[in-house]
Amino acid sequence: MRNRTKYFKMGLFVILSFVILVVFILLLGAKNLFSKTYLVETYFNESVHGLDIGSNVKYRGVAIGNIKEIKFVQEEYDLPLDDDRGRYVLIRMSLRSIFGKQQDQGVKEFLEDMKNDGLRVKITAQGLTGTSYLEIDFVNPERNPPMQISWTPKYYHIPSTKSTFTKIGASIDDLIEKVKQAELEKFVQNLNHLVESLDKAIVDLNVAGISQSTITLLNEFRQTNQKLNKILDDPKMQGLPESLNSSLAKMNKSMSKLDNILTGSQNEISVTIENLRAVSEDLREVSNNAKKYPSLLLFGEAPGAVNVKK
């Protein structure tokens, strides 16, 4: 008798525990069990690696549903064999609501307006685990135009956009293609030809000859100066104004500076040579005029003719 009572109590406890557990589960999931869901589909022209049935669907980071079905478009819609869009991947999602819209009426028009504003679906990687989820958000509609389809979707449709990794890969491919079209080999050849031309021009530049010409011109300049000094040492020229002596001193100082510049640098040597030649010619002319007309240096003009009365 006691054993029967013991077993009865134990069985009653198990049954009550099971009933309580079922009620607890129903209370927790009652909202989801009795809430309306919407089936929405989208299409991808890229790999959907990392997605699986049951993967989350999020709207701006908030979970609003999960993936119910993954297949190829040609398995669902009758497309011609030569239509490449049959190889697109079709994904159907179960959403708890259509972005806050509670009534079934006007859902299609509501989605059309949102799609025109840039509502798109894209594959988003979830950390480093290799898994992914679908992210629904607004993007620039001009940069992300909706995919062109030739069939009528059976459920609500939201266009997709390329994932971030796909966009990065496409950008790298475009960059590589542009680099190939840039004819880098031809550019390098032209650059080498330019370097060789510059080397040849530097080698052909007769720096030594230019320096020798400059030294010769400087020697001629010194000789002219010596001749001018001899003329000025003449007793007839002792009455020159002090300004002329000052000018000669400045000219001697300039000659010393010129000598230092020529011995220390070869920059702008051609222009300097031409200027020095002009100065030398002017000094030669002054020297010749001084020999013929000493008073020219004093009065600025040759003496006038004197009439001698007979």
C-alpha positions as CSV (number, residue, x, y, z in Angstrom):
1,M,0.0,0.0,0.0
2,R,2.8,2.3,1.0
3,N,4.6,1.6,-2.3
4,R,1.5,2.5,-4.4
5,T,1.1,5.8,-2.5
6,K,4.8,6.5,-3.1
7,Y,4.5,5.8,-6.9
8,F,1.3,7.9,-7.2
9,K,2.9,10.9,-5.6
10,M,6.0,10.6,-7.8
11,G,3.9,10.3,-10.9
12,L,1.7,13.3,-9.9
13,F,4.9,15.4,-9.3
14,V,6.2,14.5,-12.8
15,I,2.9,15.3,-14.5
16,L,2.6,18.6,-12.7
17,S,6.2,19.6,-13.5
18,F,5.6,18.8,-17.1
19,V,2.4,20.9,-17.2
20,I,4.1,23.8,-15.5
21,L,7.0,23.7,-18.0
22,V,4.6,23.7,-21.0
23,V,2.6,26.6,-19.6
24,F,5.9,28.5,-19.0
25,I,7.0,27.9,-22.6
26,L,3.7,29.0,-23.9
27,L,3.7,32.1,-21.9
28,L,7.2,33.0,-23.1
29,G,6.5,32.3,-26.7
30,A,2.9,33.2,-26.9
31,K,3.7,36.5,-28.5
32,N,5.7,35.0,-31.3
33,L,3.3,32.1,-31.8
34,F,0.3,34.2,-32.3
35,S,1.9,37.3,-33.9
36,K,1.7,37.8,-37.7
37,T,4.8,37.4,-39.8
38,Y,5.6,38.6,-43.3
39,L,7.5,36.7,-46.0
40,V,9.9,38.9,-47.9
41,E,12.4,37.8,-50.6
42,T,15.5,39.3,-52.1
43,Y,18.1,38.2,-54.7
44,F,21.9,38.2,-54.7
45,N,24.3,38.1,-57.6
46,E,27.2,37.1,-55.3
47,S,28.2,34.4,-52.9
48,V,26.0,34.0,-49.8
49,H,28.7,32.1,-47.9
50,G,28.1,32.4,-44.1
51,L,24.3,32.5,-44.4
52,D,22.1,29.6,-43.5
53,I,18.4,28.9,-42.7
54,G,17.7,30.5,-39.4
55,S,20.3,33.3,-39.7
56,N,19.2,36.6,-38.3
57,V,17.7,39.4,-40.3
58,K,18.4,42.8,-38.8
59,Y,17.1,46.3,-39.5
60,R,19.7,48.8,-38.4
61,G,21.2,46.3,-36.0
62,V,17.8,45.3,-34.4
63,A,16.7,41.6,-35.1
64,I,13.4,41.6,-36.9
65,G,13.3,38.1,-38.3
66,N,15.3,35.2,-39.7
67,I,16.0,33.4,-43.0
68,K,13.5,30.8,-44.0
69,E,14.7,29.6,-47.4
70,I,17.8,29.8,-49.6
71,K,17.7,28.5,-53.2
72,F,18.5,29.6,-56.8
73,V,16.1,31.8,-58.7
74,Q,15.8,29.2,-61.5
75,E,14.4,26.7,-58.9
76,E,11.5,29.0,-58.1
77,Y,10.8,30.9,-61.3
78,D,10.6,29.7,-64.9
79,L,13.3,31.6,-66.7
80,P,14.9,30.9,-70.2
81,L,18.1,28.8,-70.1
82,D,20.1,31.7,-71.5
83,D,19.0,34.1,-68.8
84,D,22.0,34.5,-66.4
85,R,19.7,35.8,-63.7
86,G,18.5,32.3,-63.1
87,R,21.8,31.7,-61.3
88,Y,21.0,34.5,-58.8
89,V,20.5,33.3,-55.2
90,L,17.0,33.7,-53.8
91,I,16.6,34.2,-50.1
92,R,13.2,34.4,-48.3
93,M,13.0,36.0,-44.9
94,S,10.3,35.9,-42.2
95,L,9.8,39.3,-40.6
96,R,7.7,40.0,-37.6
97,S,6.6,43.3,-39.0
98,I,7.1,45.5,-42.0
99,F,9.0,48.3,-40.3
100,G,6.3,49.2,-37.9
101,K,3.4,48.9,-40.3
102,Q,0.6,47.0,-38.5
103,Q,-2.0,46.6,-41.2
104,D,-1.8,44.4,-44.3
105,Q,-3.4,47.0,-46.5
106,G,-0.9,49.1,-48.5
107,V,2.1,47.1,-47.5
108,K,3.3,46.8,-51.1
109,E,2.9,50.5,-51.8
110,F,4.7,51.3,-48.4
111,L,7.6,49.1,-49.4
112,E,7.8,50.7,-52.9
113,D,8.2,54.1,-51.3
114,M,10.9,52.8,-49.0
115,K,12.7,51.2,-51.9
116,N,12.7,54.5,-53.7
117,D,14.3,56.1,-50.7
118,G,17.1,53.5,-50.7
119,L,15.9,50.5,-48.6
120,R,18.3,47.6,-49.5
121,V,19.4,44.2,-48.1
122,K,23.0,43.3,-47.9
123,I,25.1,40.5,-46.5
124,T,27.1,41.5,-43.4
125,A,29.8,39.4,-41.7
126,Q,29.4,38.7,-38.0
127,G,32.9,39.1,-36.5
128,L,35.6,36.6,-37.3
129,T,33.4,33.5,-36.9
130,G,32.7,33.1,-40.6
131,T,29.0,33.5,-40.1
132,S,26.9,36.3,-41.6
133,Y,23.5,37.8,-41.3
134,L,21.2,40.0,-43.5
135,E,21.2,43.7,-42.8
136,I,18.3,45.9,-44.0
137,D,19.1,49.6,-44.1
138,F,18.9,52.7,-46.2
139,V,21.6,53.5,-48.7
140,N,22.2,56.0,-51.5
141,P,19.6,54.9,-54.2
142,E,21.6,56.5,-57.0
143,R,24.8,54.6,-56.1
144,N,22.9,51.4,-55.3
145,P,20.2,51.0,-58.0
146,P,17.8,48.0,-57.6
147,M,18.6,44.8,-59.4
148,Q,16.6,44.4,-62.6
149,I,14.4,41.3,-62.6
150,S,12.2,39.8,-65.3
151,W,9.8,37.9,-63.1
152,T,7.0,38.8,-60.6
153,P,8.0,38.0,-57.0
154,K,5.6,35.7,-55.2
155,Y,6.2,37.6,-51.9
156,Y,7.1,41.1,-50.8
157,H,10.4,42.1,-52.5
158,I,13.2,44.3,-51.1
159,P,16.2,44.8,-53.5
160,S,19.7,43.8,-52.5
161,T,23.0,45.7,-52.7
162,K,26.5,44.3,-52.8
163,S,28.2,43.5,-49.5
164,T,31.2,45.5,-48.3
165,F,33.7,42.7,-49.1
166,T,32.3,42.4,-52.7
167,K,32.6,46.1,-53.2
168,I,36.2,46.1,-52.0
169,G,37.0,43.2,-54.3
170,A,35.4,44.9,-57.3
171,S,37.4,48.1,-56.5
172,I,40.7,46.2,-56.4
173,D,39.9,44.4,-59.7
174,D,39.1,47.8,-61.3
175,L,42.4,49.2,-60.0
176,I,44.4,46.3,-61.3
177,E,42.7,46.6,-64.7
178,K,43.5,50.3,-64.8
179,V,47.1,49.6,-64.0
180,K,47.3,47.1,-66.8
181,Q,45.9,49.6,-69.2
182,A,48.4,52.3,-68.1
183,E,51.2,50.8,-70.1
184,L,53.7,51.0,-67.3
185,E,56.4,49.2,-69.2
186,K,56.3,51.9,-71.9
187,F,56.3,54.6,-69.3
188,V,59.4,53.1,-67.6
189,Q,61.2,52.9,-71.0
190,N,60.4,56.6,-71.7
191,L,61.7,57.5,-68.2
192,N,64.9,55.6,-68.8
193,H,65.4,57.3,-72.2
194,L,64.9,60.7,-70.4
195,V,67.5,59.8,-67.8
196,E,70.0,58.7,-70.5
197,S,69.4,62.0,-72.4
198,L,70.1,64.0,-69.3
199,D,73.3,62.1,-68.6
200,K,74.5,62.6,-72.1
201,A,73.7,66.4,-71.9
202,I,75.7,66.7,-68.7
203,V,78.7,64.8,-70.2
204,D,78.6,66.9,-73.3
205,L,78.6,70.2,-71.3
206,N,82.1,71.6,-71.8
207,V,82.5,73.0,-68.3
208,A,86.3,73.0,-68.5
209,G,86.2,75.0,-71.8
210,I,83.8,77.5,-70.3
211,S,86.0,77.9,-67.2
212,Q,89.1,78.4,-69.4
213,S,87.3,81.1,-71.5
214,T,86.4,82.9,-68.3
215,I,89.9,82.8,-67.0
216,T,91.2,84.2,-70.3
217,L,88.6,87.0,-70.2
218,L,89.6,87.8,-66.6
219,N,93.2,88.1,-67.7
220,E,92.3,90.4,-70.5
221,F,90.3,92.5,-68.0
222,R,93.3,92.7,-65.7
223,Q,95.6,93.8,-68.6
224,T,93.1,96.5,-69.6
225,N,93.0,97.7,-66.0
226,Q,96.8,97.8,-65.9
227,K,96.9,99.9,-69.0
228,L,94.3,102.3,-67.5
229,N,96.4,102.6,-64.3
230,K,99.4,103.6,-66.4
231,I,97.4,106.3,-68.1
232,L,96.2,107.6,-64.8
233,D,99.7,107.6,-63.4
234,D,100.7,110.0,-66.1
235,P,101.4,113.5,-64.7
236,K,99.0,115.0,-67.1
237,M,96.2,112.9,-65.4
238,Q,97.0,113.8,-61.8
239,G,94.4,116.5,-61.8
240,L,91.5,114.0,-62.0
241,P,88.7,114.6,-59.5
242,E,88.5,112.5,-56.4
243,S,85.3,110.8,-57.7
244,L,87.3,109.1,-60.4
245,N,89.7,107.7,-57.9
246,S,86.8,106.4,-55.9
247,S,85.2,104.8,-59.0
248,L,88.5,103.1,-59.8
249,A,88.7,101.8,-56.2
250,K,85.2,100.4,-56.5
251,M,86.1,98.8,-59.8
252,N,89.1,97.1,-58.2
253,K,86.9,95.9,-55.4
254,S,84.4,94.5,-57.8
255,M,87.2,92.7,-59.7
256,S,88.3,91.0,-56.5
257,K,84.7,89.9,-55.8
258,L,84.4,88.7,-59.4
259,D,87.6,86.7,-59.1
260,N,86.3,85.0,-55.9
261,I,82.9,84.2,-57.5
262,L,84.5,82.7,-60.6
263,T,86.9,80.6,-58.6
264,G,84.2,79.3,-56.2
265,S,81.2,78.8,-58.4
266,Q,80.3,78.0,-62.1
267,N,76.6,79.1,-61.8
268,E,75.3,81.3,-64.6
269,I,78.7,81.3,-66.2
270,S,77.5,82.0,-69.7
271,V,75.7,85.2,-68.6
272,T,78.7,86.4,-66.6
273,I,81.0,85.8,-69.6
274,E,78.9,88.0,-71.9
275,N,78.7,90.8,-69.3
276,L,82.4,90.7,-68.7
277,R,83.1,90.9,-72.5
278,A,80.9,94.0,-72.8
279,V,82.7,95.6,-69.8
280,S,86.1,94.8,-71.3
281,E,85.1,96.4,-74.6
282,D,83.9,99.5,-72.9
283,L,87.1,99.8,-70.9
284,R,89.2,99.4,-74.0
285,E,87.2,102.2,-75.6
286,V,87.8,104.4,-72.5
287,S,91.5,103.6,-72.5
288,N,91.8,104.6,-76.2
289,N,89.8,107.8,-75.7
290,A,92.0,108.7,-72.6
291,K,95.1,108.3,-74.7
292,K,93.9,110.5,-77.4
293,Y,91.9,113.0,-75.4
294,P,93.0,113.2,-71.7
295,S,90.7,116.1,-71.1
296,L,87.7,113.9,-72.0
297,L,87.9,112.3,-68.6
298,L,87.9,115.7,-66.9
299,F,85.4,117.7,-68.9
300,G,83.3,115.0,-70.5
301,E,83.9,116.0,-74.1
302,A,86.9,116.5,-76.5
303,P,88.5,120.0,-76.5
304,G,87.2,122.3,-79.2
305,A,89.1,123.6,-82.1
306,V,91.2,126.7,-81.4
307,N,91.5,129.3,-84.1
308,V,95.1,130.6,-84.4
309,K,95.4,134.2,-85.6
310,K,98.1,134.7,-88.1
